Amino acid sequence: MASHPRTDARMRREQLSAFLRTRRARLTPGEVGMAAVGKRRTPGLRREEVAVLAGVGVSWYTWLEQGRSINVSAEVLDAIGGALRLTEPERAHLYLLAGLNPPPARGPRAADVPAQLRDVLDAWSPRPAMLQDRHWHIIARNAAADALLGFTEGDHNCLVTFFTSARYRAHEAEWAQIAPAVVADFRADAAHFPDDPEFARIVADLSAVSPEFVALWERHEVGTHRPARKAVHHPDAGELLFDTTTLTVTDRPQWHLVLYNPRPGTDTYARLTRDLGIS
């Protein structure tokens, strides 16, 4: 006797729910670069932490894990798979449980970023560089940004990473001093797009996991982007000093290229190549 389609779909959602809970339970905040906040009654990551790491709404992720009938895309599943550190077989299983055909084994994702921009990012090495959108979502970055700033595959948004990644914070020599300016700059950017719900979602989701962000956001300070000095503390190369510059991509004005240049008069550039072997 053939099974009923609705029964199959319900069973698949139940299995998806159980799968996501078990994958979440096996990870600790430290393993994904997040600082543990508050008392934890259950093992593993919290739902809101997975949502923030994946760059999706907390409510939406909760509904997915509860087995509700909601639409999912390949891009969102990839983000969740990255947040949960899924293996390739687990990633394929996630797709099947969500009712989608598994993609080929993960490889470089071409598409959105033109080759010329990727070439600029790569050519800027051994200096860090990244491409981000108006929401501070990370679109692309070079290898030096990972090595020097502590970014990992699970980092999708600069603001979220700044407040939730213990690894990034360890690399940021003046984290506490610059945190108020970071939040003030994000508020200024969000004010330019009052009807864009993505800014509100980022603020709400980050507020659920970072009391430090909440305290600064409630100050209602507004900043302005300007060239700035950035001190990076690297365990092998010591303290490195950079000047940062943000450039708008002319044909895509919602994209911004953030470049880190070794500060003149320091030995930062020499140590990038000598101590870290970045080329």
VEXZA-176308 format. One line per field, with one value per residue: residue number from 0; residue in one letter; x, y, z of N, C-alpha, C in turn. Coordinates in pm, whole numbers. Layout:
REM VEXZA-176308
n <- [NUM,...]
res <- [A,...]
n_xx <- [X,...]
n_yy <- [Y,...]
n_zz <- [Z,...]
ca_xx <- [X,...]
ca_yy <- [Y,...]
ca_zz <- [Z,...]
c_xx <- [X,...]
c_yy <- [Y,...]
c_zz <- [Z,...]
***
This chain:
REM VEXZA-176308
n <- [0,1,2,3,4,5,6,7,8,9,10,11,12,13,14,15,16,17,18,19,20,21,22,23,24,25,26,27,28,29,30,31,32,33,34,35,36,37,38,39,40,41,42,43,44,45,46,47,48,49,50,51,52,53,54,55,56,57,58,59,60,61,62,63,64,65,66,67,68,69,70,71,72,73,74,75,76,77,78,79,80,81,82,83,84,85,86,87,88,89,90,91,92,93,94,95,96,97,98,99,100,101,102,103,104,105,106,107,108,109,110,111,112,113,114,115,116,117,118,119,120,121,122,123,124,125,126,127,128,129,130,131,132,133,134,135,136,137,138,139,140,141,142,143,144,145,146,147,148,149,150,151,152,153,154,155,156,157,158,159,160,161,162,163,164,165,166,167,168,169,170,171,172,173,174,175,176,177,178,179,180,181,182,183,184,185,186,187,188,189,190,191,192,193,194,195,196,197,198,199,200,201,202,203,204,205,206,207,208,209,210,211,212,213,214,215,216,217,218,219,220,221,222,223,224,225,226,227,228,229,230,231,232,233,234,235,236,237,238,239,240,241,242,243,244,245,246,247,248,249,250,251,252,253,254,255,256,257,258,259,260,261,262,263,264,265,266,267,268,269,270,271,272,273,274,275,276,277,278]
res <- [M,A,S,H,P,R,T,D,A,R,M,R,R,E,Q,L,S,A,F,L,R,T,R,R,A,R,L,T,P,G,E,V,G,M,A,A,V,G,K,R,R,T,P,G,L,R,R,E,E,V,A,V,L,A,G,V,G,V,S,W,Y,T,W,L,E,Q,G,R,S,I,N,V,S,A,E,V,L,D,A,I,G,G,A,L,R,L,T,E,P,E,R,A,H,L,Y,L,L,A,G,L,N,P,P,P,A,R,G,P,R,A,A,D,V,P,A,Q,L,R,D,V,L,D,A,W,S,P,R,P,A,M,L,Q,D,R,H,W,H,I,I,A,R,N,A,A,A,D,A,L,L,G,F,T,E,G,D,H,N,C,L,V,T,F,F,T,S,A,R,Y,R,A,H,E,A,E,W,A,Q,I,A,P,A,V,V,A,D,F,R,A,D,A,A,H,F,P,D,D,P,E,F,A,R,I,V,A,D,L,S,A,V,S,P,E,F,V,A,L,W,E,R,H,E,V,G,T,H,R,P,A,R,K,A,V,H,H,P,D,A,G,E,L,L,F,D,T,T,T,L,T,V,T,D,R,P,Q,W,H,L,V,L,Y,N,P,R,P,G,T,D,T,Y,A,R,L,T,R,D,L,G,I,S]
n_xx <- [85,59,212,60,88,77,127,388,525,484,617,875,927,921,1144,1337,1322,1415,1672,1796,1790,1959,2202,2251,2278,2522,2722,2925,2925,3191,3311,3214,3307,3176,3096,2997,2692,2522,2342,2325,2087,2056,2253,2484,2431,2209,1885,1858,2121,2212,2054,2153,2420,2373,2254,1977,1630,1536,1279,1198,1388,1326,1066,1129,1282,1089,940,746,542,706,852,1169,1495,1772,1992,1949,1952,2217,2343,2252,2360,2632,2650,2595,2806,2800,2881,2958,2790,2593,2497,2378,2177,2027,1919,1754,1567,1446,1308,1432,1647,1969,2260,2555,2872,3017,3168,3364,3155,3035,2892,2751,2949,3141,3415,3619,3605,3662,3922,4041,4017,4181,4423,4489,4594,4899,4738,4443,4111,3769,3438,3131,2772,2502,2385,2589,2645,2868,2999,3214,3560,3917,4189,4364,4203,4070,4289,4401,4198,4032,3804,3568,3417,3161,3093,2883,2802,2931,2877,2744,2945,3139,3030,2971,3167,3417,3668,3718,3710,3933,4131,4094,4244,4159,3895,3689,3714,3642,3389,3151,3157,3130,2866,2729,2787,2654,2389,2363,2385,2158,1958,1937,1778,1492,1271,1361,1345,1548,1754,1629,1578,1838,1923,1735,1782,2053,2037,1918,2120,2340,2413,2592,2579,2312,2322,2481,2335,2107,2189,2151,2331,2474,2686,2950,3092,3440,3783,3993,4204,4317,4389,4529,4558,4765,4832,5075,5213,5202,5112,4952,4923,4679,4549,4218,4005,3702,3538,3294,3131,3102,2913,2747,2608,2525,2711,3021,3367,3605,3914,4224,4514,4858,4987,5182,5526,5535,5624,5439,5362,5590,5591,5360,5429,5668,5635,5388,5366,5190,5085]
n_yy <- [-120,217,494,779,1105,1332,1220,1126,1370,1486,1304,1335,1600,1571,1407,1582,1777,1635,1574,1827,1913,1727,1773,2032,1999,1873,2056,2308,2649,2745,2585,2684,2933,3117,3319,3185,3265,3339,3101,2760,2532,2312,2088,2192,2417,2701,2762,3025,3095,2931,3035,3298,3246,3131,3334,3369,3430,3414,3324,3198,2991,2849,2760,2589,2394,2297,2149,2260,2336,2498,2708,2642,2731,2644,2805,2891,2646,2574,2771,2705,2449,2515,2661,2461,2298,2077,1763,1656,1426,1463,1712,1657,1487,1667,1825,1635,1573,1816,1817,1875,1831,1705,1909,1905,1792,2027,2310,2580,2859,3021,3246,3518,3722,3919,3815,4002,4150,3952,3903,4142,4123,3897,3988,4184,4056,4004,4146,4197,4182,4246,4195,4342,4375,4621,4553,4464,4202,3944,3908,3818,3737,3762,3522,3623,3773,3576,3452,3658,3809,3632,3520,3263,2986,2987,3251,3510,3771,4089,4249,4069,3873,4030,4063,3805,3614,3448,3391,3591,3812,3767,3832,4100,4371,4604,4572,4642,4919,5003,4901,5063,5250,5082,4985,5228,5307,5106,5163,5410,5334,5170,5360,5484,5320,5285,5124,4872,4551,4378,4492,4533,4268,4163,4315,4233,3955,3947,4079,3886,3719,3861,4049,4260,4388,4477,4666,4867,4929,5042,5292,5460,5594,5755,5704,5766,5644,5629,5657,5449,5344,5015,4776,4463,4167,3902,3560,3454,3653,3877,4216,4391,4670,4844,5061,5129,5132,5205,5133,5209,4996,5079,4995,4847,4978,4905,4738,4710,4756,4661,4751,4663,4819,4791,4991,5275,5315,5116,4772,4601,4499,4354,4156,4020,3872,3752,3627,3501,3396,3466,3515]
n_zz <- [0,-90,70,228,88,257,504,467,435,686,853,756,832,1108,1144,1051,1247,1476,1386,1358,1624,1750,1617,1695,1970,2000,1979,2131,2253,2248,2053,1815,1815,1977,2262,2571,2722,3018,3234,3137,3070,2916,2712,2451,2167,2179,2031,1935,1907,1699,1495,1474,1398,1152,1018,995,1080,1426,1505,1268,1243,1475,1417,1204,1336,1502,1334,1172,884,661,408,266,146,-70,-16,247,382,339,491,749,767,766,1006,1192,1155,975,823,485,417,617,547,298,392,541,338,208,410,426,195,-46,-332,-277,-316,-534,-397,-170,-308,-445,-438,-697,-844,-736,-691,-901,-1111,-1133,-895,-706,-782,-704,-423,-375,-479,-301,-84,102,277,472,332,255,125,173,229,253,491,641,593,512,202,51,109,155,202,390,560,703,833,986,1110,1227,1110,1020,841,937,981,897,910,979,1208,1379,1410,1537,1794,1883,1831,1987,1893,1701,1871,2026,1847,1812,1921,2053,2140,2333,2338,2080,2037,2102,1888,1667,1694,1682,1420,1278,1346,1221,952,929,960,717,571,652,600,560,660,733,881,1129,1196,1230,1450,1646,1663,1737,1978,2131,2208,2297,2558,2581,2333,2345,2555,2440,2209,2314,2384,2173,2011,1727,1458,1216,920,879,774,969,1242,1304,1540,1550,1724,1695,1763,1673,1531,1687,1784,1531,1317,1135,879,796,514,350,55,-189,-417,-746,-949,-798,-561,-305,-208,-35,-23,199,306,449,534,602,859,783,875,1060,1133,1032,774,700,895,831,605,684,942,927,677,475,147]
ca_xx <- [0,138,194,-9,186,79,193,531,576,485,724,1002,946,954,1283,1418,1323,1504,1807,1849,1812,2078,2322,2271,2317,2659,2816,2931,2956,3333,3347,3176,3365,3087,3112,2881,2626,2418,2337,2276,2018,2068,2383,2487,2392,2069,1826,1887,2261,2220,1993,2246,2533,2329,2202,1834,1551,1522,1147,1195,1464,1248,958,1191,1320,966,876,633,544,750,936,1313,1573,1904,2085,1927,2000,2363,2382,2229,2460,2759,2641,2595,2928,2759,2965,2890,2673,2489,2439,2287,2063,1947,1844,1649,1463,1375,1232,1506,1752,2101,2348,2684,2961,3045,3285,3357,3027,3071,2783,2715,3060,3212,3553,3708,3607,3737,4063,4087,4033,4297,4543,4520,4671,4871,4659,4303,4011,3640,3327,3009,2659,2459,2349,2715,2663,2995,2975,3338,3679,4037,4243,4428,4099,4049,4408,4437,4084,3961,3680,3555,3309,3032,3071,2804,2771,3041,2830,2719,3074,3206,2979,2948,3279,3529,3791,3737,3739,4072,4217,4065,4320,4092,3753,3601,3722,3577,3253,3046,3158,3077,2720,2681,2795,2547,2264,2361,2355,2019,1868,1921,1682,1395,1171,1430,1327,1666,1826,1557,1598,1973,1925,1655,1848,2176,1996,1880,2237,2451,2378,2682,2520,2189,2358,2530,2227,2011,2242,2100,2436,2484,2822,2972,3208,3557,3906,4025,4315,4273,4496,4497,4653,4774,4914,5209,5280,5193,5017,4966,4846,4628,4454,4108,3935,3583,3508,3167,3142,3026,2797,2662,2629,2495,2826,3133,3495,3677,4055,4314,4648,4954,5014,5318,5611,5537,5675,5325,5365,5700,5553,5259,5495,5776,5591,5267,5381,5077,5133]
ca_yy <- [0,339,584,903,1213,1419,1146,1128,1504,1507,1223,1397,1718,1522,1363,1703,1839,1558,1585,1958,1920,1648,1840,2150,1957,1821,2167,2405,2783,2758,2515,2765,3065,3209,3325,3132,3370,3293,2960,2676,2418,2197,2088,2236,2554,2740,2787,3160,3100,2871,3131,3409,3195,3102,3454,3357,3477,3319,3263,3108,2870,2775,2690,2480,2287,2241,2066,2325,2333,2628,2699,2657,2741,2583,2899,2888,2517,2581,2854,2627,2343,2573,2696,2338,2224,1948,1698,1647,1336,1525,1821,1594,1438,1784,1861,1536,1590,1941,1798,1927,1744,1748,1965,1837,1820,2169,2362,2725,2909,3126,3330,3659,3817,3917,3769,4116,4184,3846,3926,4252,4069,3809,4066,4267,3973,3947,4235,4154,4256,4178,4259,4328,4452,4730,4497,4413,4061,3919,3846,3748,3787,3687,3430,3701,3812,3461,3427,3769,3865,3526,3477,3122,2959,3014,3394,3563,3912,4150,4292,3948,3815,4118,4045,3666,3524,3457,3389,3725,3905,3745,3898,4243,4419,4714,4540,4720,5061,5036,4846,5166,5309,4982,4986,5358,5306,5020,5238,5512,5267,5125,5476,5519,5227,5260,5024,4745,4471,4297,4557,4504,4126,4147,4373,4149,3826,3968,4116,3764,3641,3946,4162,4372,4462,4543,4784,4971,4968,5124,5428,5536,5677,5746,5731,5786,5568,5709,5577,5429,5256,4889,4698,4320,4087,3767,3480,3427,3774,3987,4322,4445,4794,4867,5167,5069,5218,5141,5185,5164,4938,5175,4940,4782,5072,4846,4659,4791,4686,4705,4718,4684,4847,4804,5131,5318,5338,4997,4653,4512,4427,4258,4042,3940,3777,3681,3543,3424,3332,3497,3576]
ca_zz <- [0,-98,183,196,75,375,612,438,462,830,909,719,917,1243,1140,1040,1380,1562,1333,1393,1769,1788,1565,1780,2104,2007,1969,2240,2202,2221,1930,1699,1833,2048,2406,2642,2799,3109,3272,3027,3129,2826,2643,2313,2132,2186,1899,1889,1867,1565,1403,1454,1322,1014,955,970,1192,1538,1497,1153,1274,1577,1346,1128,1428,1558,1233,1106,738,611,290,287,23,-64,46,392,432,341,605,870,768,808,1148,1271,1121,920,724,356,425,700,468,201,469,575,217,184,511,395,72,-161,-383,-229,-421,-542,-284,-161,-377,-447,-486,-790,-883,-719,-693,-1029,-1104,-1114,-752,-637,-813,-618,-288,-371,-507,-184,9,234,360,477,256,248,56,253,178,340,622,694,561,443,72,16,179,115,303,496,655,791,913,1075,1182,1297,1047,986,747,999,999,786,928,1055,1339,1459,1443,1632,1929,1925,1803,2080,1814,1646,1980,2068,1750,1813,2036,2122,2123,2421,2304,1953,2031,2090,1753,1574,1706,1634,1274,1226,1361,1116,825,931,950,576,510,760,562,536,782,764,990,1254,1227,1283,1585,1736,1684,1813,2114,2203,2252,2340,2646,2551,2221,2392,2633,2350,2118,2388,2398,2057,1953,1582,1415,1073,875,848,782,1109,1275,1362,1600,1548,1802,1640,1854,1618,1480,1782,1753,1397,1304,1001,847,721,419,293,-78,-245,-550,-827,-1017,-696,-450,-174,-170,12,-15,319,286,562,485,712,891,752,991,1144,1062,1014,646,704,979,760,514,751,1054,896,547,388,22]
c_xx <- [88,108,128,93,193,148,344,592,585,597,861,1030,981,1099,1378,1432,1422,1650,1870,1878,1938,2205,2354,2327,2463,2765,2812,2959,3103,3376,3310,3221,3277,3118,2984,2822,2518,2428,2272,2217,2030,2202,2372,2448,2244,2017,1864,2032,2281,2165,2089,2365,2496,2278,2056,1759,1536,1387,1141,1270,1388,1136,1014,1224,1198,890,755,651,578,840,1083,1382,1707,2004,2072,1977,2152,2411,2363,2331,2595,2760,2652,2715,2897,2865,2889,2773,2559,2420,2341,2161,1970,1861,1727,1534,1382,1298,1300,1610,1887,2184,2473,2768,3004,3174,3276,3222,3055,2981,2792,2831,3134,3359,3649,3719,3682,3887,4121,4112,4160,4427,4585,4600,4820,4794,4513,4213,3882,3539,3203,2897,2614,2418,2471,2727,2792,2965,3096,3452,3799,4091,4308,4327,4070,4167,4431,4322,4001,3830,3685,3439,3173,3001,3002,2781,2876,2997,2808,2851,3146,3161,2970,3068,3393,3662,3820,3776,3882,4170,4202,4127,4247,3941,3664,3599,3644,3434,3145,3040,3103,2925,2663,2685,2684,2412,2253,2327,2209,1921,1846,1814,1575,1291,1232,1423,1451,1748,1761,1576,1735,1981,1851,1727,1976,2145,1962,2000,2350,2403,2468,2628,2397,2223,2405,2420,2129,2063,2191,2205,2446,2624,2828,3098,3321,3678,3950,4147,4259,4395,4451,4604,4652,4868,5056,5285,5273,5092,5051,4876,4808,4550,4344,4041,3818,3548,3376,3190,3047,2900,2707,2674,2593,2608,2942,3257,3572,3820,4136,4455,4743,4992,5159,5398,5613,5594,5564,5334,5474,5662,5444,5325,5599,5724,5473,5273,5264,5130,5015]
c_yy <- [124,429,713,1016,1302,1352,1146,1263,1530,1428,1283,1520,1678,1476,1482,1771,1767,1572,1718,1968,1844,1713,1962,2111,1912,1932,2253,2543,2800,2694,2594,2909,3166,3206,3274,3241,3308,3144,2878,2548,2293,2204,2146,2381,2577,2767,2925,3175,3040,2970,3246,3364,3174,3227,3445,3405,3370,3248,3161,2979,2785,2696,2571,2363,2224,2155,2128,2322,2473,2606,2721,2663,2673,2673,2896,2756,2514,2661,2778,2514,2394,2606,2573,2249,2085,1895,1694,1548,1395,1638,1766,1544,1553,1826,1765,1551,1716,1933,1854,1824,1793,1803,1880,1870,1966,2205,2513,2768,3034,3246,3478,3757,3808,3878,3885,4155,4078,3863,4037,4202,3985,3888,4151,4188,4003,4038,4190,4243,4176,4262,4235,4412,4555,4682,4446,4262,4046,3845,3764,3810,3708,3605,3506,3746,3699,3445,3534,3819,3759,3484,3327,3107,2994,3161,3452,3713,3975,4191,4173,3885,3898,4089,3900,3574,3547,3461,3527,3822,3889,3814,4050,4304,4526,4695,4632,4868,5094,4986,4954,5227,5212,4984,5117,5365,5220,5092,5345,5450,5225,5241,5519,5432,5190,5153,4887,4659,4391,4360,4524,4358,4102,4198,4282,4018,3841,4005,3993,3690,3727,4062,4283,4456,4540,4673,4899,5020,5063,5266,5519,5633,5650,5787,5759,5711,5663,5617,5567,5339,5130,4814,4552,4246,3944,3684,3453,3553,3892,4092,4387,4567,4817,4998,5104,5174,5141,5211,5128,5112,5016,5114,4860,4863,5018,4754,4751,4704,4745,4655,4752,4702,4862,4949,5166,5346,5224,4880,4552,4432,4321,4135,3957,3833,3693,3581,3454,3356,3355,3564,3623]
c_zz <- [0,21,137,191,198,492,592,472,611,895,878,805,1059,1249,1129,1175,1472,1518,1374,1542,1809,1736,1651,1917,2112,2001,2094,2181,2165,2091,1805,1716,1903,2196,2472,2731,2887,3141,3161,3088,3044,2755,2503,2293,2155,2045,1846,1846,1728,1463,1371,1370,1175,943,917,1094,1301,1531,1383,1184,1377,1511,1267,1222,1494,1457,1168,954,687,490,325,151,42,7,198,451,437,462,736,881,810,955,1237,1241,1066,823,592,358,508,623,364,271,506,456,195,284,487,264,-52,-206,-332,-343,-433,-420,-289,-233,-375,-505,-567,-774,-856,-735,-826,-1010,-1077,-966,-672,-661,-726,-475,-278,-391,-387,-79,-9,329,359,392,255,173,139,193,280,479,699,679,481,313,29,95,131,231,418,601,752,887,1019,1160,1251,1237,1016,887,805,1019,877,793,1020,1196,1431,1502,1549,1775,1974,1908,1902,2006,1755,1757,2028,1974,1754,1938,2116,2117,2205,2383,2177,1943,2022,1950,1650,1575,1653,1482,1213,1236,1251,980,818,912,805,507,612,727,535,661,822,876,1124,1294,1288,1426,1683,1766,1764,1958,2197,2259,2307,2426,2621,2436,2267,2466,2544,2256,2186,2414,2286,2003,1803,1539,1266,1034,837,846,928,1125,1338,1413,1608,1628,1749,1728,1804,1580,1575,1739,1619,1384,1158,996,763,632,359,162,-127,-386,-642,-888,-924,-568,-312,-127,-133,27,103,308,411,508,603,736,859,880,1089,1063,1035,885,646,785,915,675,585,855,1019,761,454,262,-62]
***
